[in-house]
Amino acid sequence: MYNSYIYPISLIFNLIFLIVLITNIIKHFRTRSIVTKELWKNFYTSHPEAIFLLNDNLGIIQINNAGQSLIGAQQLKSSETISLLKFIRPQGGVSTTDLPFLLQSRLRGEVRLQFDLDLINSKGRPVPHSLIFTRYYGHYKKSKSYFLCEAVNMEARKKAELVLRESEERFRIFANHFPGILYQWDRINDQSYYYGRVESLTGHSVHDFQGNIIDWTDIIHPEDVEIYKQNYEESLNQIGQENNIEYRIVHTRGDVFWLKELRQVLGTEKVEFIQGIVYDITTIKTRELNLIQSQKLEALGRLTSGIAHDFNNNLMIISALSEYLGSRVSDELKGTVVNIQEGIDAAADLTNRLLVFARGQKDEKINRDLNQLLKMVYPILNRLSGDSIEMNLSLIDKPLVVNISQNQLEQSLINLVINAKDAIQEKGCILIQTDTVESLPSNIHDTPKIKEGPYGVIYIADNGSGMDNKTLSNIFEPFYTTKKAGNGTGLGLSLVYGFMEELGGCIKVESELGKGTTFSLYFPCIKNQVFST
């Protein structure tokens, strides 16, 4: 009996507890829903970009503060729903009539669609926006879904992109007209970039370097490769600092260019980027070398002037004593005294030539035939060559009239024949030949002052030991010689070079080790063929 009363009371308490629990759960979810709505409302209203809640036809149902500022709040006061399409300006192949269909057919679940379009703002000005559409299943009316559109203002980004494009275009124009090469190497990704005169300076295309088809060190002059590599390795330990080096490169056509490279290594703890500027300093280097050459010749001139002056004073004493001796000796010895006097006169003529060179004076030049001058000086050259060397003279059968100093030509030929003799070890031959050409060869040593032909040419060829490329590049340097100490001054060829330059002519040298050497002297001819005998 007692238990029959207890059971209903327990059931009632359980039902009351269950009702309270369900009520609390409902209150919790309602509170959570209210909080969620409040959070959404705060996010929605305070979002910096325009947000539109749209129906299926893209009619504006709700809009946040940013959206109202964009298109103008006064336009939304009408009781009629205003379509978002009213504020869209079509572009990029997207039609406003097709937009609702695209959204309804493609937007499913979490899918998002994005279109770059212009929105007409409250002032009637089109502003670039990125419109991002999603399906919205919210609490406005739970029976259906809507479109939620976020309009991200792209004007600042578009302006930044325009500024970037303009900046890139300015850099491209600058790089293409830069008188050198700009480069950057991304060491982490092993990607390099080159701009400027890459092809004109190296003969290789930009793609050859950027595609790692050829390495930069492959074009560096063999004598400068080790110096460049050492400098490069040192710069890797100098992050943030500038490094510079001067070196030579070899163009694909064989030309040698002097370059100066300014390099900077960038990174934090390790090297990340290497960038630099490379520009052509060939002209500057040439001027520096010409200046050094001029200074050497100036020093040589001062030395020569002093020696010639002292030697000339001694000759005057010897000449006076010779004349006195001639008046005192017998008739049998007078011939000997005459020979002595002739030797003194020859020595005096030599000192006068040295003084002409030292003081930069112009020796007397007259119109002469090269063939006739060679016939006159040939006996001297033949005696100089010695008995073991065969000397041959081959002259063209027509006059080669040039305006020339006979003394300087003789001295130049003597220097060249002596050099040819020294290059022949034992027996050999030297050929002196004349000819005429209408134009100059492309590989002459220097560009002449007079470029129009015709030119008279004297070839001095030997079958001696020849010269290597290093010797060929230095043979016209004052004091440069390959002979043993005491056997040469290194001045002969520099004097020949100066003589040809003064005439407005030029000199060409061809040589091969073990096969011999040929010097070609090009003299500008006098076209009217009038000359002195």
C-alpha positions, 0 to 999 in steps of 0.5 A, a space after each residue: 500500500 505504501 509503495 503504491 503511493 511512492 511510485 506516482 510521487 517519484 514519477 511526478 518529480 522526474 517529470 518536473 525535473 525533466 521539464 526544468 532541464 528542457 526549459 533551461 536548455 531552450 533558454 540556453 540556445 535562445 540566449 546563444 542564438 541572441 548572442 550569435 545574432 548580436 555578434 553577427 549584427 556587430 560584424 555585419 554593421 561594422 565591417 569595413 567593406 560593403 555587405 549586401 543581403 540579396 534575394 534570388 533576383 539580386 534585390 537588396 534586402 539588407 545592407 550594412 553601413 559601408 554599403 550605404 556609404 558606397 551607393 548612398 543611403 537615400 537610394 534605399 529609402 524607397 519601399 520598392 526593393 532596389 536591385 544590386 544590378 543597378 549599381 554594377 557596370 558590366 566589364 570583363 565579359 560578365 553581363 548583368 543579365 546573366 549574373 542572377 542565372 550564374 549565381 542560382 546555377 552555380 552557388 551550392 553549399 559552401 561554393 563561392 563565386 567572385 567577379 571583378 566589376 565596377 560599382 557605381 558609388 553615390 557620386 556616380 563614379 565607377 569604382 573597381 570592386 571584387 564581388 564575392 557571392 555565397 549562399 546564406 541560410 540565416 535567420 532573416 526568413 528560415 523558409 528560404 536561402 539568400 545571396 550574401 555579397 561582399 564587395 571588396 574595394 579594389 581601387 587602392 589595389 588597382 592603383 598600386 598595380 598600375 604604379 607597379 606596372 609603370 615602375 616596371 616599365 620605367 625599369 625596363 626602359 632604363 635597363 634596356 638603355 643602360 650602358 652595361 648589365 644589371 643582374 640579380 641572382 636568387 641563390 636560394 631558388 638558384 634563379 638569375 636575372 639579367 638586363 641591359 647590354 648582355 648580347 652586345 657585350 658578350 655575344 650571348 643572349 640573356 636566355 643563355 645566362 638565365 637558363 644556365 646554358 653558359 656560366 658567366 666565368 666561361 666568358 672571362 679572359 683566361 688570365 682573369 678567371 682566377 682573380 675573379 673567382 677569388 674576388 667572388 668568394 671573398 664577397 660571399 663573406 661580406 654580406 651587405 657590403 659592396 665589392 668591385 673588380 675590373 676584369 676582361 671578357 672575350 666576346 663570341 667574335 673574339 673581341 676583348 672588353 674591359 668590364 668593371 663590376 660592382 657587386 652586393 651580397 644580401 641576406 640575414 645570416 646567410 647569402 640569399 641574393 647577389 646583385 650587381 652592375 657590370 659596365 664597359 670600361 674598355 675606352 677608359 682602359 685604352 686611354 689609361 694605356 695610351 697615357 702610360 705609353 705617352 709617359 714612357 715615351 716622354 721619359 724615353 725622350 728626355 733620356 735620349 735627349 740627354 744622351 744625344 746632347 752629351 754624345 754630340 759634344 764628344 763628336 765635336 771634339 773628335 771631329 776637331 781632332 780629326 781635322 787637325 790630324 788630317 792637316 798633319 798626316 802624310 798623303 798615304 794616311 789622308 784616306 784613313 782620316 777621311 774615313 774617320 771623318 765620314 764615321 763622325 758625320 754618320 754618328 752626328 746624323 744619328 744624334 740629330 735623329 735622336 734629338 728629333 725624336 726626343 724633342 718631338 720635332 718633325 723630320 723633313 718629309 718629301 714625296 718619294 717612291 718606296 721602291 727606290 728607297 728600298 733599292 737604296 737601303 737594301 745593301 745595308 739591310 743585306 749586310 745586317 742580315 749576315 751570311 747565314 741568312 738569305 735576303 730577298 727583295 721583291 718590288 712591285 712594277 709601279 711606283 708607290 709614291 708616299 710623303 715620307 722621311 727617308 731617314 725614319 724609313 731606313 731606321 724602321 727597316 733596319 730595326 725590323 730586319 735586325 729583329 727578323 735576324 734575331 728570330 732566325 736560329 741558324 739558317 733562314 730567309 728574310 723577304 722584303 716585298 712591296 705591293 699596293 692595296 685599295 683598302 686596309 685589312 680588318 685586323 690591323 694593330 691600330 686605326 690609321 688617321 687616313 682611311 682612304 686608299 690606296 696604300 703602299 705596303 712593305 712586307 718584311 717576312 721571316 721564317 724564324 721562331 715566331 711569337 705567341 699571343 702574349 708577346 704579340 700584344 706587347 711588342 710595341 710597348 717601349 722597353 718591352 723585349 724578349 731578348 737576353 739582358 744586354 742584347 736589346 733595349 725594347 725600343 726598336 718596334 715602339 719607334 717603328 710604331 710611332 713612325 707609322 702613326 706619324 705618317 698616318 699609316 698603320 702596321 699589322 703583325 702576323 706570327 705563329 710559333 715555329 713558322 715565322 713572322 710578317 710585318 706589314 707597313 701600310 703607307 698612304 699613297 700620293 694619288 698624283 704620283 709626283 715624287 722627288 728622285 
